[in-house]
Each structure stands twice: as structure tokens, then as C-alpha cells.
């Protein structure tokens, strides 16, 4: 999606992943718009140049805002990455919840699980910038405590969401497995993460057909009822 913004009287045109951008019509204040633009600018800098090369000045250059304003918003350089991660994680959760509500043609747990996996692929593989950013989260987790904690929160939320679907499937007799639901949820999340990371490291554009095949493999191979 191409979008245009007026910053300091200069028209700036950016290419950004439409699936992850907040609809500006729902933003009520100038402060909210400024926040969105600064975080999206930080996102582009991190995805393009890497975290270590991202500075207050590079974000200012990217967005057209002054460096003092960037400093005032983020506070310290160490907060740039965590703030940006949290913003996009929140957007990913909103998109996932909407997809589970809008795409489901049935209430079967297997269908809901497949939708969840499909949306995960679409979110994190839909653009080169998002793939690079996702890789940065995992790359910096072992070395930065704040990023590691956020990554744990992301994982816990994802496992809980999958576990909720699995519990529903067990209660409706759609799924049948012997291990605890939490363990199965972690196994599915690990399979999903592994597939995402392999796709990102191969640096291939997202292919919906291949994505669907992987989703079927995970959903049916790991969770389908035994016959």
C-alpha cells in the first residue's frame, strides 16, 4: 500500500505493508499520528539498516521529523526496538483476532487452527521489511533482556491462543492426542516458528500455495484425529 503524509510541509511517499498499518481514519489526535509515523519510520530503518545502525537521526531523516522530537518520543536508543516491537505485535494480534472472526466459515477447531496459521504466515512473510524485522526480534533476544522478555510474551500469547483452539477441538472431539494441551500447543508453535524462520532465511517471497501446504501439514499432521 502506498501512503502519503505531510511532514514539515514536505510530501513524503512511503511503501508499507498494508496489512500492518493502522487505518489513519480511526486516529483521533495529531499525537497519535505522530506516534504511528515515528514507529513506522523506526521499523523501516531497522528492517533496512539493522538495529545497530538505527539512530535517532536516521529515524528523523526517514520521517521528516526533528531529532529532538524523536528523542522525546523514544527516550533512549535502547527503547527504539522494544517500542517498535510492541506496536507491531499489537497490530498482529488485532489482525489475527479479526481474521478468526471474519474468515471462519465454520466453528470447527481445525478450521480455526488453519486460519490462525495462515494469518501468521501472511503477517510475517508479506514483505521483505517484515521478514527482516521478524528476524531481528529473534536475533537480538539472546543479548537484550527487554527484547527477550517481549519475545517470551509473544510466544506465551501465541501458545495460549493455539491452546484455546486445541481445547475447543478436544471438547468437540475434532482432535485426539495423548499429550497435554499445553505441550501440543508449544509443539505447533515451534513448527510454525520453524517454518517462518526457514522461509525468512531463504529470503523468498511469500507463496500462498506453499504456505497453505505447510498449514495443512501442521494442522492435519500434528492435530487431526487419529483414524
C-alpha positions as CSV (number, residue, x, y, z in Angstrom):
1,X,0.0,0.0,0.0
2,X,1.4,3.4,-0.9
3,X,0.5,6.1,1.5
4,X,1.3,9.8,1.7
5,X,1.8,12.1,4.7
6,X,2.6,15.7,5.1
7,X,5.6,16.2,7.4
8,X,7.0,19.7,7.9
9,X,5.3,20.8,4.7
10,X,7.1,18.2,2.6
11,X,5.2,15.5,0.9
12,X,6.7,12.1,1.7
13,X,5.6,8.9,-0.1
14,X,6.4,5.5,1.5
15,X,5.7,1.9,0.7
16,X,4.5,-0.1,3.6
17,X,2.8,-3.3,4.3
18,X,-0.9,-2.6,4.2
19,X,-1.9,-5.5,6.4
20,X,0.0,-3.9,9.3
21,X,-0.8,-0.2,9.0
22,X,-3.4,1.3,11.3
23,X,-6.3,3.0,9.4
24,X,-5.5,6.7,9.9
25,X,-9.2,7.5,9.8
26,X,-9.6,6.0,13.3
27,X,-6.7,8.0,14.8
28,X,-8.2,11.0,16.7
29,X,-5.3,13.2,17.6
30,X,-2.1,14.6,16.0
31,X,-0.1,12.9,18.7
32,X,-1.4,9.5,17.7
33,X,-0.5,10.2,14.1
34,X,3.0,11.4,15.1
35,X,3.4,8.2,17.2
36,X,2.4,6.0,14.3
37,X,4.7,7.8,11.8
38,X,7.7,7.6,14.2
39,X,7.3,4.0,14.9
40,X,6.8,3.1,11.2
41,X,9.9,5.1,10.4
42,X,11.9,3.2,13.1
43,X,10.5,0.0,11.7
44,X,11.8,0.8,8.2
45,X,15.2,1.8,9.5
46,X,15.6,-1.4,11.5
47,X,14.4,-3.6,8.6
48,X,16.6,-1.8,6.1
49,X,19.8,-0.9,8.0
50,X,19.7,-3.2,11.1
51,X,19.2,-2.3,14.7
52,X,22.7,-1.2,15.5
53,X,22.7,1.3,12.6
54,X,19.3,2.7,13.6
55,X,19.7,6.1,15.4
56,X,17.5,9.0,16.4
57,X,18.9,10.9,13.5
58,X,18.2,8.1,11.0
59,X,14.6,8.0,12.2
60,X,14.4,11.7,11.9
61,X,15.7,11.6,8.4
62,X,13.3,8.8,7.5
63,X,10.2,10.5,8.9
64,X,11.0,14.2,8.3
65,X,10.6,15.0,12.0
66,X,13.2,16.7,14.1
67,X,15.7,14.7,16.0
68,X,14.7,16.3,19.4
69,X,11.1,15.2,18.8
70,X,12.3,11.6,18.1
71,X,14.4,11.6,21.2
72,X,11.4,13.0,23.2
73,X,9.2,10.2,22.0
74,X,11.5,7.2,22.4
75,X,13.5,8.5,25.4
76,X,16.6,6.3,24.8
77,X,18.1,4.5,21.9
78,X,17.6,1.2,23.8
79,X,13.8,1.8,23.8
80,X,13.5,2.1,20.0
81,X,13.4,-1.6,19.3
82,X,11.1,-2.7,22.2
83,X,8.7,0.2,21.4
84,X,8.5,-0.8,17.8
85,X,8.1,-4.5,18.5
86,X,5.2,-3.9,20.9
87,X,3.4,-1.7,18.4
88,X,3.6,-4.3,15.6
89,X,2.8,-7.2,17.9
90,X,-0.4,-5.3,18.9
91,X,-1.3,-4.8,15.3
92,X,-0.6,-8.5,14.5
93,X,-2.9,-9.6,17.4
94,X,-5.7,-7.3,16.1
95,X,-5.4,-8.7,12.6
96,X,-5.4,-12.3,13.9
97,X,-8.5,-11.7,16.0
98,X,-10.3,-10.1,13.1
99,X,-9.3,-13.0,10.8
100,X,-10.5,-15.6,13.2
101,X,-13.9,-13.8,13.4
102,X,-14.3,-12.9,9.7
103,X,-12.8,-15.9,7.8
104,X,-14.2,-18.8,9.6
105,X,-16.9,-20.5,7.6
106,X,-17.5,-22.9,10.4
107,X,-16.8,-23.2,14.1
108,X,-14.7,-26.4,13.7
109,X,-11.5,-26.1,15.7
110,X,-9.4,-27.5,12.8
111,X,-10.7,-24.6,10.6
112,X,-9.9,-22.1,13.3
113,X,-6.4,-23.5,13.7
114,X,-5.7,-23.4,10.0
115,X,-6.9,-19.8,9.8
116,X,-4.6,-18.9,12.7
117,X,-1.6,-20.5,11.0
118,X,-2.4,-18.9,7.6
119,X,-2.7,-15.4,9.1
120,X,0.6,-15.9,10.9
121,X,2.3,-16.6,7.5
122,X,0.6,-13.7,5.8
123,X,1.6,-11.2,8.6
124,X,5.2,-12.1,8.9
125,X,6.0,-13.1,5.3
126,X,4.1,-10.4,3.4
127,X,7.0,-8.1,2.8
128,X,10.8,-8.1,2.9
129,X,10.8,-5.5,5.7
130,X,8.5,-7.5,7.9
131,X,10.7,-10.6,7.3
132,X,13.8,-8.7,8.3
133,X,12.1,-7.2,11.3
134,X,10.9,-10.6,12.5
135,X,14.4,-12.0,12.1
136,X,15.8,-9.1,14.2
137,X,13.5,-10.0,17.1
138,X,14.9,-13.5,17.3
139,X,18.4,-12.4,16.6
140,X,18.6,-9.9,19.4
141,X,16.6,-11.9,22.0
142,X,19.6,-13.7,23.5
143,X,21.5,-10.5,24.0
144,X,19.0,-7.9,25.1
145,X,16.9,-8.6,28.2
146,X,14.0,-6.4,27.2
147,X,13.7,-7.9,23.8
148,X,13.9,-11.4,25.2
149,X,11.1,-10.7,27.6
150,X,8.9,-9.3,24.8
151,X,9.7,-12.4,22.7
152,X,8.6,-14.6,25.6
153,X,5.4,-12.6,25.9
154,X,4.8,-13.0,22.1
155,X,5.4,-16.8,22.4
156,X,3.2,-17.1,25.5
157,X,0.3,-15.3,23.9
158,X,0.6,-17.4,20.7
159,X,0.8,-20.7,22.6
160,X,-2.3,-19.6,24.7
161,X,-4.2,-18.8,21.5
162,X,-3.3,-22.2,20.0
163,X,-4.1,-24.0,23.2
164,X,-7.6,-22.4,23.3
165,X,-8.3,-23.7,19.9
166,X,-7.0,-27.2,20.8
167,X,-9.1,-27.3,23.9
168,X,-12.1,-26.5,21.8
169,X,-11.2,-29.2,19.4
170,X,-10.7,-31.8,22.2
171,X,-14.1,-30.9,23.7
172,X,-15.9,-31.3,20.3
173,X,-13.9,-34.5,19.6
174,X,-12.3,-32.9,16.4
175,X,-8.8,-33.5,17.8
176,X,-7.4,-36.5,19.6
177,X,-4.0,-36.7,21.1
178,X,-2.4,-38.1,24.3
179,X,-0.1,-35.4,25.5
180,X,-1.2,-32.3,27.5
181,X,-2.8,-29.5,25.5
182,X,-0.1,-27.0,26.5
183,X,2.6,-29.3,25.2
184,X,0.8,-29.8,21.9
185,X,0.3,-26.0,21.6
186,X,4.0,-25.5,22.1
187,X,4.8,-28.1,19.5
188,X,2.5,-26.5,17.0
189,X,4.0,-23.0,17.7
190,X,7.5,-24.5,17.3
191,X,6.6,-26.0,14.0
192,X,5.1,-22.6,12.9
193,X,8.1,-20.7,14.1
194,X,10.5,-23.1,12.3
195,X,8.6,-22.8,9.1
196,X,8.6,-19.0,9.3
197,X,12.3,-18.8,10.1
198,X,13.3,-21.1,7.2
199,X,11.2,-19.1,4.8
200,X,12.8,-15.9,6.1
201,X,16.3,-17.2,5.9
202,X,15.8,-18.4,2.3
203,X,14.6,-14.8,1.6
204,X,11.8,-16.0,-0.7
205,X,8.7,-14.0,-1.4
206,X,5.6,-15.4,0.2
207,X,3.8,-18.1,-1.9
208,X,0.3,-18.6,-0.7
209,X,0.1,-22.1,-2.3
210,X,3.2,-23.3,-0.5
211,X,2.0,-21.6,2.7
212,X,-1.3,-23.5,2.5
213,X,0.5,-26.7,2.1
214,X,2.6,-26.1,5.2
215,X,-0.5,-25.1,7.1
216,X,-2.2,-28.3,6.1
217,X,0.9,-30.3,7.1
218,X,1.0,-28.7,10.6
219,X,-2.8,-28.7,11.2
220,X,-3.6,-32.2,10.0
221,X,-0.3,-33.9,10.6
222,X,0.0,-32.7,14.2
223,X,-3.6,-32.3,15.3
224,X,-6.0,-34.3,13.2
225,X,-8.0,-37.0,14.8
226,X,-6.5,-40.5,14.5
227,X,-8.3,-43.0,12.3
